[in-house]
């Protein structure tokens, strides 16, 4: 029963947000991989001797309410298109945002969210989240600090960010209904003119002792039209992760890339099958690379400048898995975690897929070694208030993927109506079809206030 409830919850998350980013032991110990707190050097001015143009206090409260019915069809729907082969999930998401501007360029921001899913059992229908709550302040406009729970822009590529070991929730393939989870910590940003930026983030997300905090540092510099950065991440008892990212423009194409190198093993635990038993292991030697390359461009559409944009991205996950354990339906003895001390007769049995899910060892879009994705969006689709997007992602090794087509319309009163059709491609029991789904239709209606 635990597995079936967990699978239902994961399906809801996949249909509503395009995938699952679990708060797993991986995330808590080391796997930290956008929006508000770091800025590109090319958009900065020399702020060392510039005062804040506004010293007025002010507090605003806003938010949004979104309702989303989601109809999903299983694999049998393809051959037998009837309602018995569908399911319906309803989501209601509301958030309240606090934005308090204080004197001295100080700001407090908070994002509080409540989710309601009536199709889940009574114990899981309501969920309350503190997505973000942080304080921004500056010291003489020479150093900028942000303390609290926050989302960070750490990495340059559009979807995959191998240099981002900070954010606990990855970017979803399909836009999430609601906000992403922030990370508790303290950020420092020191700009030097428009050429150099230095960042540091002290990560308290999973710290239980003074020596269990994680530290990320980054040095960013601008050479002509090319922006580059070197970064490093470290935590006691974990291998050091070095990063490099670059952003430039070549022949009118925006070219961005990221690379991380994990020295002395890997920070991601993996499920291993040996001697008819399942173990959790972590690579303890060697160098593990993760590389992402993105090509993007914005062009005019229907007379509107830069109304259409595209991004093509490829990702090599050196710490990913080979093969496809989702096809293995055999139940093996689990020799991991709290089950090690139990005698064999009391150890649980599970398929590799069940062990991955129940052990929070699976993260969608990061399981295998080779991925590719394409994102196309039109901000003014034949009308200024109508938008359209067509996206696709593929697990190359498993020949499995997801495609989505979304249309959105925004009224003058900040009401938005959208529809997203999601298709899951590939053979049965692959990364994007493991729950037996073939499609999902997500309808949303929301208002921002």
Backbone torsions as a table, in degrees:
resi	resn	phi	psi	omega
1	UNK	NA	-38.9	177.9
2	UNK	-58.9	-38.4	-177.9
3	UNK	-68.2	-42.5	-177.9
4	UNK	-66.9	-40.0	177.8
5	UNK	-65.7	-42.0	178.4
6	UNK	-62.8	-41.7	179.5
7	UNK	-64.6	-39.1	178.1
8	UNK	-62.2	-45.3	179.0
9	UNK	-61.4	-41.2	-179.0
10	UNK	-66.5	-37.0	176.7
11	UNK	-62.8	-44.3	178.4
12	UNK	-58.5	-44.0	179.6
13	UNK	-65.5	-38.3	-179.5
14	UNK	-66.6	-43.9	-178.8
15	UNK	-71.1	-35.7	-176.7
16	UNK	-82.5	-31.2	-174.2
17	UNK	-127.0	2.7	175.8
18	UNK	83.5	6.6	178.7
19	UNK	157.5	172.8	-176.6
20	UNK	-111.1	131.1	170.6
21	UNK	-119.6	93.1	-169.3
22	UNK	-75.4	145.4	169.6
23	UNK	-82.4	80.4	-167.7
24	UNK	-104.5	171.1	172.5
25	UNK	-58.0	-29.9	176.5
26	UNK	-61.0	-50.0	-179.6
27	UNK	-61.4	-42.0	-172.3
28	UNK	-71.8	-29.8	-176.5
29	UNK	-93.2	-36.7	-175.4
30	UNK	-160.7	-24.9	-170.9
31	UNK	-86.8	93.5	-180.0
32	UNK	-113.3	97.7	-178.7
33	UNK	-132.6	NA	NA
34	UNK	NA	76.1	-176.9
35	UNK	-155.3	-26.6	-161.6
36	UNK	-130.8	-19.7	-160.5
37	UNK	-113.2	-16.5	175.5
38	UNK	-113.5	144.1	-178.1
39	UNK	-126.1	156.3	-179.3
40	UNK	-72.1	143.9	-177.9
41	UNK	-61.9	-32.6	-176.1
42	UNK	-71.0	-12.3	178.1
43	UNK	-99.3	3.6	-177.8
44	UNK	-94.0	151.0	168.2
45	UNK	-114.0	168.8	-179.6
46	UNK	-73.2	107.1	-173.7
47	UNK	-101.9	9.8	-173.9
48	UNK	-65.3	-33.6	-176.9
49	UNK	-121.0	23.7	-178.7
50	UNK	-110.0	129.0	178.6
51	UNK	-89.0	155.0	177.2
52	UNK	-62.7	126.2	-177.3
53	UNK	-66.3	-17.6	-178.5
54	UNK	-128.7	121.2	177.0
55	UNK	-109.6	14.8	-176.9
56	UNK	-81.3	142.6	174.6
57	UNK	-79.7	154.1	176.6
58	UNK	-175.0	142.9	179.3
59	UNK	-131.0	130.3	177.9
60	UNK	-127.1	145.9	177.4
61	UNK	-125.2	125.2	178.7
62	UNK	-138.0	-162.1	178.9
63	UNK	156.7	-164.9	179.4
64	UNK	-156.5	157.9	175.4
65	UNK	-130.2	129.6	-178.3
66	UNK	-134.0	131.9	173.7
67	UNK	-113.3	138.2	-174.0
68	UNK	-144.1	103.1	166.7
69	UNK	-80.9	137.7	-177.1
70	UNK	-128.0	117.7	177.1
71	UNK	-101.9	127.4	-178.6
72	UNK	-123.7	144.5	177.3
73	UNK	-115.7	140.7	179.0
74	UNK	-85.8	-177.2	-176.0
75	UNK	-66.9	-28.2	178.9
76	UNK	-69.4	-18.8	-178.3
77	UNK	-63.9	-27.1	-178.4
78	UNK	-62.4	-43.8	-179.6
79	UNK	-91.3	-24.8	-178.6
80	UNK	-132.5	80.4	-176.3
81	UNK	-74.0	79.9	176.6
82	UNK	-132.2	163.4	-173.6
83	UNK	-65.0	-25.0	178.9
84	UNK	-63.2	-19.8	179.2
85	UNK	-99.9	25.5	178.0
86	UNK	-127.0	167.3	174.0
87	UNK	-139.1	158.7	-178.0
88	UNK	-128.9	129.4	176.0
89	UNK	-126.4	133.8	177.8
90	UNK	-112.9	134.3	177.6
91	UNK	-126.2	138.8	173.0
92	UNK	-128.6	119.4	-176.0
93	UNK	-124.0	126.4	176.4
94	UNK	-129.1	144.6	179.4
95	UNK	-139.6	152.2	174.9
96	UNK	-124.7	128.0	-178.5
97	UNK	-114.2	131.2	177.5
98	UNK	-109.7	128.3	178.6
99	UNK	-132.1	103.9	-177.6
100	UNK	-111.5	118.1	178.3
101	UNK	-100.4	121.0	-178.0
102	UNK	-110.8	173.2	179.0
103	UNK	-69.9	156.2	178.4
104	UNK	76.6	31.5	178.5
105	UNK	56.5	38.9	179.2
106	UNK	-106.2	139.8	-177.2
107	UNK	-140.3	144.4	171.9
108	UNK	-120.2	129.1	179.4
109	UNK	-129.5	136.9	177.5
110	UNK	-139.6	145.5	178.6
111	UNK	-133.1	110.9	-177.7
112	UNK	-113.7	131.5	-171.5
113	UNK	-132.1	143.5	172.9
114	UNK	-126.8	132.5	178.7
115	UNK	-116.5	138.5	178.7
116	UNK	-129.0	122.4	-180.0
117	UNK	-128.1	92.3	-174.8
118	UNK	-66.4	-17.2	-178.5
119	UNK	-77.9	-16.6	176.8
120	UNK	-81.0	168.9	-179.3
121	UNK	-68.1	164.5	-170.2
122	UNK	-59.2	-29.0	-178.0
123	UNK	-76.0	-14.4	-175.3
124	UNK	-120.9	8.3	-174.9
125	UNK	-66.9	-42.0	-176.5
126	UNK	-106.0	137.7	176.5
127	UNK	-138.1	131.5	177.8
128	UNK	-110.6	136.8	-176.8
129	UNK	-135.2	139.2	165.1
130	UNK	-102.4	95.6	-174.6
131	UNK	-73.2	-44.6	-180.0
132	UNK	-146.6	145.8	171.1
133	UNK	-163.4	105.2	-175.2
134	UNK	-146.6	162.3	179.1
135	UNK	-114.3	127.3	174.4
136	UNK	-105.6	133.8	174.8
137	UNK	-154.3	165.1	-178.6
138	UNK	-129.0	152.5	174.7
139	UNK	-111.1	100.1	177.2
140	UNK	58.2	27.4	-179.5
141	UNK	56.1	25.7	177.3
142	UNK	-113.3	-26.8	176.3
143	UNK	-137.3	138.4	-175.7
144	UNK	-120.3	133.7	-174.8
145	UNK	-125.5	148.3	174.8
146	UNK	-139.8	120.4	-174.0
147	UNK	-124.5	127.4	178.1
148	UNK	135.6	-160.8	179.5
149	UNK	-89.5	122.6	-169.2
150	UNK	-153.9	157.4	169.7
151	UNK	-95.3	143.9	-179.6
152	UNK	-124.1	146.3	167.9
153	UNK	-91.6	102.2	-175.7
154	UNK	-133.5	95.0	-173.9
155	UNK	126.5	152.7	-170.8
156	UNK	-106.2	-27.2	-174.6
157	UNK	-69.1	163.0	-171.2
158	UNK	-72.7	-43.0	-173.4
159	UNK	-118.7	-57.5	179.4
160	UNK	-90.0	135.1	179.3
161	UNK	-131.6	82.3	-178.1
162	UNK	-64.9	-17.8	177.6
163	UNK	-86.3	-6.5	-178.3
164	UNK	-90.4	102.1	174.3
165	UNK	-112.8	25.6	-177.2
166	UNK	-106.9	-59.2	-175.8
167	UNK	-63.2	134.2	-176.3
168	UNK	-85.2	-12.7	-180.0
169	UNK	-126.1	118.7	-178.5
170	UNK	-68.6	163.1	174.3
171	UNK	-66.2	131.9	178.9
172	UNK	-81.0	151.5	178.7
173	UNK	-67.7	-44.9	173.5
174	UNK	-101.4	137.1	-177.2
175	UNK	-50.9	129.8	-178.4
176	UNK	-73.6	142.5	171.8
177	UNK	-83.1	107.4	-172.6
178	UNK	110.2	-171.0	-174.7
179	UNK	-104.7	155.6	173.9
180	UNK	-76.8	157.1	-177.8
181	UNK	-78.4	135.3	177.0
182	UNK	-86.4	172.6	-179.4
183	UNK	-117.0	134.0	179.5
184	UNK	-78.4	126.4	179.8
185	UNK	173.9	-171.4	-179.1
186	UNK	-130.1	129.7	-179.1
187	UNK	-113.1	142.8	173.6
188	UNK	-126.9	137.0	178.3
189	UNK	-131.8	122.5	179.0
190	UNK	-121.8	104.9	175.2
191	UNK	-87.8	143.6	174.3
192	UNK	-122.8	99.8	-174.3
193	UNK	61.9	-143.8	177.1
194	UNK	-107.3	6.1	-173.3
195	UNK	-101.4	-37.2	-173.3
196	UNK	-123.4	145.0	171.8
197	UNK	-139.2	137.3	177.5
198	UNK	-123.2	131.7	-177.8
199	UNK	-126.2	150.7	172.1
200	UNK	-148.1	142.7	177.9
201	UNK	-135.7	122.7	176.3
202	UNK	-96.2	111.7	-171.0
203	UNK	-93.6	116.5	179.9
204	UNK	-107.2	10.5	-170.7
205	UNK	-56.7	-47.5	-176.4
206	UNK	-117.8	16.8	-176.3
207	UNK	-73.3	129.2	175.9
208	UNK	-115.2	-13.0	176.0
209	UNK	-139.3	167.3	-178.1
210	UNK	-63.6	-27.3	-178.3
211	UNK	-97.3	13.6	-179.9
212	UNK	-111.1	12.8	175.2
213	UNK	-77.2	155.6	176.0
214	UNK	-107.3	148.4	-178.7
215	UNK	-127.3	129.2	173.9
216	UNK	-118.9	135.9	177.2
217	UNK	-131.4	151.2	-179.3
218	UNK	-148.3	137.3	173.4
219	UNK	-118.3	121.2	-173.7
220	UNK	-117.2	137.9	-179.0
221	UNK	-144.7	154.3	-174.9
222	UNK	-117.7	126.2	176.0
223	UNK	-124.5	104.6	-175.8
224	UNK	63.4	-120.8	177.9
225	UNK	-100.6	7.9	-178.3
226	UNK	-107.9	129.9	-179.8
227	UNK	-115.0	131.1	-178.0
228	UNK	-133.6	160.1	178.9
229	UNK	-151.3	143.7	171.0
230	UNK	-111.4	138.4	-177.4
231	UNK	-140.4	164.6	177.4
232	UNK	-150.4	146.2	176.6
233	UNK	-130.7	138.7	180.0
234	UNK	-149.9	151.2	177.5
235	UNK	-155.7	144.7	-178.1
236	UNK	-57.3	129.4	177.6
237	UNK	82.5	2.6	-179.4
238	UNK	-121.3	154.0	177.4
239	UNK	-68.9	149.5	178.0
240	UNK	-75.0	139.2	178.9
241	UNK	-116.1	119.7	177.4
242	UNK	-101.0	144.3	-177.3
243	UNK	-134.4	152.7	174.9
244	UNK	-142.6	133.7	175.2
245	UNK	-137.5	155.9	-175.4
246	UNK	-146.5	146.7	178.0
247	UNK	-142.7	129.5	-179.7
248	UNK	-155.9	-178.2	177.1
249	UNK	-129.8	126.7	-178.7
250	UNK	-127.8	118.7	178.4
251	UNK	52.8	41.3	177.9
252	UNK	81.0	1.1	179.8
253	UNK	-105.5	131.0	174.5
254	UNK	-78.4	118.6	-177.8
255	UNK	-112.4	121.0	176.9
256	UNK	-129.0	148.3	179.9
257	UNK	-150.2	152.0	176.7
258	UNK	-138.8	146.7	175.6
259	UNK	-145.9	134.0	172.9
260	UNK	-123.2	143.9	177.8
261	UNK	-125.5	120.3	178.3
262	UNK	-98.5	114.7	-176.3
263	UNK	-93.1	134.2	177.7
264	UNK	81.3	36.0	177.7
265	UNK	114.6	-147.5	-178.7
266	UNK	-140.6	158.7	179.7
267	UNK	-98.8	-0.6	-175.8
268	UNK	-106.1	116.0	175.0
269	UNK	-66.2	148.5	-179.1
270	UNK	-130.2	153.3	176.3
271	UNK	-88.8	129.6	-177.2
272	UNK	-126.7	135.1	178.2
273	UNK	-104.1	120.0	174.8
274	UNK	-152.6	142.9	179.9
275	UNK	54.0	41.1	178.1
276	UNK	59.1	29.7	177.8
277	UNK	-138.8	156.1	179.7
278	UNK	-104.5	128.9	179.5
279	UNK	-124.3	157.2	171.8
280	UNK	-109.0	119.7	-176.4
281	UNK	-126.2	158.4	175.2
282	UNK	-131.4	127.4	179.6
283	UNK	-61.9	129.2	-172.3
284	UNK	-113.3	8.7	179.8
285	UNK	-151.3	165.0	178.4
286	UNK	84.8	-179.0	-179.7
287	UNK	-114.7	130.6	-179.3
288	UNK	-112.8	114.0	179.2
289	UNK	-94.5	150.2	170.6
290	UNK	-136.9	124.9	-170.7
291	UNK	-133.4	136.0	176.8
292	UNK	-132.8	138.1	176.8
293	UNK	-129.5	131.7	-177.0
294	UNK	-128.9	134.3	173.4
295	UNK	-117.9	125.8	-176.8
296	UNK	-140.5	156.0	177.7
297	UNK	-159.5	147.5	173.7
298	UNK	-115.1	136.3	-177.8
299	UNK	-134.8	167.0	177.7
300	UNK	-75.4	151.4	178.9
301	UNK	-147.5	125.7	178.8
302	UNK	54.0	37.4	178.3
303	UNK	84.4	-5.5	178.4
304	UNK	-94.0	126.6	-178.6
305	UNK	-68.9	135.1	176.3
306	UNK	51.4	37.1	179.5
307	UNK	-82.5	-20.9	-179.9
308	UNK	-115.1	135.3	178.5
309	UNK	-137.6	151.0	176.3
310	UNK	-139.7	153.0	174.1
311	UNK	-139.1	127.6	174.3
312	UNK	-113.8	128.9	-170.6
313	UNK	-136.7	141.5	175.9
314	UNK	-126.4	142.4	-174.8
315	UNK	-135.4	127.4	172.9
316	UNK	-109.6	118.2	-177.9
317	UNK	-105.6	93.2	-175.7
318	UNK	-61.9	-22.5	178.3
319	UNK	-94.9	9.7	-178.0
320	UNK	-76.2	174.0	-177.5
321	UNK	-94.7	149.9	170.7
322	UNK	-101.1	151.9	-179.6
323	UNK	81.3	-169.2	-175.0
324	UNK	-143.4	98.1	-179.4
325	UNK	-76.7	-12.1	-178.4
326	UNK	-67.2	-17.7	178.9
327	UNK	-85.3	-9.4	-176.5
328	UNK	-88.3	112.7	-178.8
329	UNK	-98.5	6.5	179.1
330	UNK	-74.0	139.5	177.7
331	UNK	-95.7	118.5	-177.8
332	UNK	-106.5	159.6	172.9
333	UNK	-69.3	133.4	179.7
334	UNK	-94.5	113.5	178.7
335	UNK	-111.7	73.1	-176.7
336	UNK	-153.8	154.7	172.9
337	UNK	57.4	-132.5	-175.6
338	UNK	-71.2	-8.3	-178.1
339	UNK	-87.3	-8.5	-175.5
340	UNK	-61.9	-38.0	-175.0
341	UNK	-77.9	-12.3	-178.0
342	UNK	-78.0	147.9	172.0
343	UNK	-66.8	156.8	-175.0
344	UNK	-55.4	-34.8	-177.8
345	UNK	-65.6	-22.5	-178.9
346	UNK	-104.9	-6.3	178.6
347	UNK	-69.0	139.4	179.9
348	UNK	-72.1	159.5	174.5
349	UNK	-116.8	142.1	-178.0
350	UNK	-156.6	153.6	171.0
351	UNK	-73.8	160.9	177.0
352	UNK	-56.0	-38.1	179.1
353	UNK	-64.2	-44.4	178.7
354	UNK	-62.4	-40.9	179.6
355	UNK	-65.3	-39.3	177.7
356	UNK	-61.9	-44.9	-176.1
357	UNK	-72.8	-49.4	-177.3
358	UNK	-69.0	-27.4	177.5
359	UNK	-89.1	4.3	-179.0
360	UNK	54.2	40.1	-179.5
361	UNK	-101.9	-2.3	-176.6
362	UNK	-108.3	133.6	174.0
363	UNK	-133.2	117.5	-175.5
364	UNK	-61.3	144.2	-179.4
365	UNK	75.6	4.1	179.2
366	UNK	-134.0	15.2	-175.4
367	UNK	-81.8	-47.2	-175.5
368	UNK	-96.1	-172.4	-174.9
369	UNK	-91.4	-33.3	-170.7
370	UNK	-123.8	127.0	179.1
371	UNK	-137.4	157.7	172.9
372	UNK	-146.6	152.0	-178.4
373	UNK	-150.5	153.0	177.3
374	UNK	-136.5	131.9	-178.7
375	UNK	-127.3	123.4	178.3
376	UNK	-126.6	126.5	-179.8
377	UNK	-135.6	144.5	177.3
378	UNK	-125.5	112.9	-176.1
379	UNK	-74.6	-29.3	177.8
380	UNK	-126.4	90.8	-173.8
381	UNK	-93.6	87.0	-177.7
382	UNK	66.8	-7.5	175.9
383	UNK	-153.5	149.4	-174.4
384	UNK	-66.6	-23.8	-177.4
385	UNK	-99.9	3.4	-177.0
386	UNK	-111.8	131.9	179.8
387	UNK	-124.6	157.7	-178.0
388	UNK	-146.2	144.7	175.4
389	UNK	-143.2	144.1	176.8
390	UNK	-133.3	116.0	-173.8
391	UNK	-129.1	152.7	176.3
392	UNK	-148.5	145.0	177.7
393	UNK	-138.0	147.7	-174.4
394	UNK	-142.4	132.9	165.4
395	UNK	-85.9	105.0	-169.6
396	UNK	-65.2	-42.9	-176.6
397	UNK	-65.0	-41.1	-178.0
398	UNK	-89.3	-5.4	-177.6
399	UNK	53.0	47.8	-178.3
400	UNK	-129.1	146.3	-177.3
401	UNK	-160.8	178.2	177.2
402	UNK	-135.7	137.2	174.4
403	UNK	-124.1	149.0	178.9
404	UNK	-141.4	140.8	175.2
405	UNK	-125.9	121.9	-175.4
406	UNK	-127.7	139.8	173.1
407	UNK	-125.6	134.9	-179.9
408	UNK	-135.6	143.2	-179.9
409	UNK	-132.3	128.7	-177.2
410	UNK	-115.6	127.2	178.7
411	UNK	-88.1	170.3	-178.1
412	UNK	-67.1	-24.1	-179.1
413	UNK	-90.6	21.2	177.7
414	UNK	68.5	17.9	172.0
415	UNK	-86.2	138.8	-177.8
416	UNK	-128.1	133.7	174.9
417	UNK	-120.7	133.8	-176.5
418	UNK	-146.4	153.7	174.7
419	UNK	-136.2	133.5	-179.1
420	UNK	-128.4	122.3	176.1
421	UNK	-103.0	123.8	-175.2
422	UNK	-118.3	128.6	177.9
423	UNK	-117.0	138.3	-179.0
424	UNK	-110.6	116.7	-169.9
425	UNK	-110.0	151.4	177.3
426	UNK	120.6	173.9	178.5
427	UNK	-69.0	168.0	177.2
428	UNK	-62.6	149.8	174.3
429	UNK	60.7	44.7	168.9
430	UNK	-111.2	-179.7	-174.7
431	UNK	-56.8	-40.6	-174.9
432	UNK	-98.5	4.7	176.4
433	UNK	-129.7	15.4	-171.8
434	UNK	-65.0	-23.4	179.2
435	UNK	-95.6	9.3	177.8
436	UNK	76.4	21.5	-178.4
437	UNK	-91.2	149.3	176.3
438	UNK	-116.2	-33.8	179.7
439	UNK	-157.8	165.4	171.3
440	UNK	-146.9	139.5	175.2
441	UNK	-116.8	114.9	-177.2
442	UNK	-110.7	120.6	176.9
443	UNK	-110.6	134.6	-179.9
444	UNK	-131.3	144.4	172.4
445	UNK	-136.6	125.7	-175.7
446	UNK	-148.5	165.0	176.9
447	UNK	-139.9	140.0	176.4
448	UNK	-108.4	133.8	-176.4
449	UNK	-128.7	NA	NA
